[in-house]
């Protein structure tokens, strides 16, 4: 087995807590043993203040979700990348309408290719983070296959394994298919309800071990995320960390 890959937390998981106490919440994440964090657009903190706090706590910034870098948002994307000294950024989503037809998918991929060119010109790698609506079939063809045909090789994917499964595909097979094109893997768990609550990683129905085994040669980071939960968010974050580290699936600081 290759060296265990590090664990980061997508900070969107604790967004409400960050609104109440940004510094205190980030400190608790660091104390749990997370190696890094993945910021999201619209965090309730000045970029420079957040970057200083992450550095103080030795939390590596593995990537950040950013606005789509169109004419209106390009400077904002560059500001985020500069503040966090990022090697890569990810577009969090495109709307479901962009994946309803083959022509719509081609149009979405063309825009992503243009965004990727902008990123490359500014020494950034660009990734696209999926939801469930990218994993349907149109005329018998998998949407992902169509995307891979249309996207430039330089545009990476940030595979959200839970949403793959909600979309009806096998997450293990998808991460095998995309391979090194998806170095940033989102791990979340639950009961495969697109609008329902989620569980801590390892506490739902996802084959987390299978996903890790399939990506141990290609992933750079495993990023824990939870969109919704009825339970205490920080406890879910802690349980996710404990599951991954105690089962030898990923590397933390403790």
N, C-alpha and C positions, 0 to 999 in steps of 0.2 A: 504493500500500500504506500502511496506517495505521502509526503508530509501533509499533515492536517492543515486545512485552509482556515483563515481567520474569520471571526464572526463580527459583523457590524449590525447596528440597529437602524432601520429606517425611522427617523424621528417623527414621521407622520403618525406612527403608532401612538405616541404620547402627546399629541398636539394639544389636547385640552390642558394637560398638566403643564406643558411649556407656556401656555398662555398665563397660567396662574403663577408659576415660579420657574422661569427658564433655567437659571443657573442651578437651582437646587435639584431639578429633575435631571439635568445632564450629569450632575455630580453623582446621583444615585445610579444612573446607567453605568458610569465609569467604575463605580465601586463594585458593581456586579461582576465585572471582569471583561466586558465587551472590549474588543480590540479597536473598533472604529464605529463611526456613525455615517449615515447618509442623510444629509439635509434635504429639505423639500422647499419648494417655492412658497413664499409667504410666511416664513417662520417669524415668530414674534420677538425678534431681536435684531439689532443692527449687525450687518455682516461682520464688521471688524470685531465687535464684542464677542460674537459667537466663535469666530476663528481664534481669538485669543483664549477663550475658555477651553476650546477643544485642545489647543496646544498645551495649555497648562495641565490638563488632565491626561495628556498623552493619548488622546483619542484620534486615531488616524481618520482622515476624511476620504473614504474610498471612492466617492462619486457624489453627485448631487442631482436631484431632479430640478429641472429648469423650465421656464416658459419656452414655447416653440420659438426658435430664433428667426422670426420674421422681422420686417423692417422696424416694427414698433418695439420689439423686445431684444434686439441683438446686443445693445449696450448693456442691458440688464444681465444677460447671460454672461457676457465677458466680465462684468463686475463680480458676479458670483464666482466664476472660475478663478479670477485673480485673488479674491479675498481668501478663498479656501485652497489656493495653489493646487488646482485640480488637474489631473491628467485626462479626465473624461467627464461627460455630463450625460444625462438621460432625459428624454422627453417622456413625461409621465403617462400621457395618453393622447390619442386622437379619438374623436367621437365615433359612436357605432355607425353612423351614416356613411363614414368613410370606408366601411367594409361590407356594404350591402350588395354591391355588384362588382363584377370584374373591372369595369371602367373606373369605378370609385376607388378600388384598391390600387389600380395603376396610378391614379391621380395622387393618392396619399403617398405612395412610394416615391413619386416624382418630387413631392414636397420634402419628404425625408431625405432624398438624395441631395437636394439643394441645401438643406440644413446641414447635412454631413459635409458638404463642400465648404460651407462657412466654418464649421468646426475645424476642419483640417487646416484651413488657412490661418487659424488661430491656435494651432498646435494642440487641439483637443480631439479626443475620440468621442463620437456620438453613438449613443445607444437608444433604442426604443423599447419602452416598458409596456408590456401587453396587459390587457384585461381579458375577459372571456369572449368578447364579441369578435376578436381576431381568429377564433378557433372554431369556425363553422365550415361547412362544405358548400360550394357553389358549383352546380352542374357536376357533382361528384368529385371535384378537386378541392383539396384542403386549402383554406385561405393562407395558411403559413407557407405552403409550397408556392403559391402565387406571389407572395411577398418576397420570398427568397429569390425568385426569378427576376423580380423587378428592382430590388434594392441593390445599390452598389455594394461591392464586397466590403468596403470600408465602413459601412453603416452596421454597427453591431446591434445585438438584441440583449435586453435585460429580461430574462425569462422569469415571469412570475408563475411559479409552478402551480400554485393553488388555482389561479384563474385559468390556466391551461386545462386543468382537470374539470373545473366548472364548465368550461366550454365544450366538453365532451371528448377531449383527446387524452391520451396517456402521457402524463408529465414526464415519466422516465424515458419514454420513447422520443418525446420531443427534444429533451435536452441532449439525448444521444444524437439526434438528427442535426441539431445546430452546432454542437461541439464547441470548439474554441471561439466561435462567433458570439458566444454568450458567457463572458468571464465573470459576470455579476449575476448571481442567482438569488432570487427572492424566495425565501422559505416562509410559508405561513400554513396554517392548518385549520381544520374545521370540518363541516359536514356537507360541503359542496352546494351550499345554497347561495346564489348570487347576491341576495339581499339580506341574508341572515348573519347572525353573530359568528365569530370565529373563535378558535381555541388557541391555546399556547402550542407552539411547535412540538409535535410528538404526542399531542393529546386529542387529535382528531383522527380522520381516516386517511390522511395522506401517507404515501410510502416515502417517508423522508429519507430513510436509510438507502432505499433504492435510488433516489435522486442524487444523493451524495456519492454513492458508489459509481453512478453513471457519469459524474462530473469531476471526479477526483483528479483527473489529468488535465482538465480544461478550465475549471473555475479558479478565479483569483480570490473571490470573496463569497461567503454566504451571508445574506442580509435578511435578518428577521423582520417581519412586518405583520401587523394586525390592523385591519381597517376598522373593525367593529367588535365589541365584546360587551357582555353583561358583567364580566368580572373585572376586578381591579387590574388596570393596565400594567402597572409596574410589576405586579405579581406574575402576570402572563409573560412579561419580558424576562423576568427572572426564571420562570419555569422553562421557557424556551432555551435560554442559555444553559441551564442545568441539563436538560435533555440532550442537547447537542454535544456538550463537553463530556458528560458522564458516559455517553455511549460511544465516545471516540469518533464522532462524526465531524467535528470542527474544533478549532483551537481558540481558546480564550486566554485571558491573563491569569486565571486562577484554576 
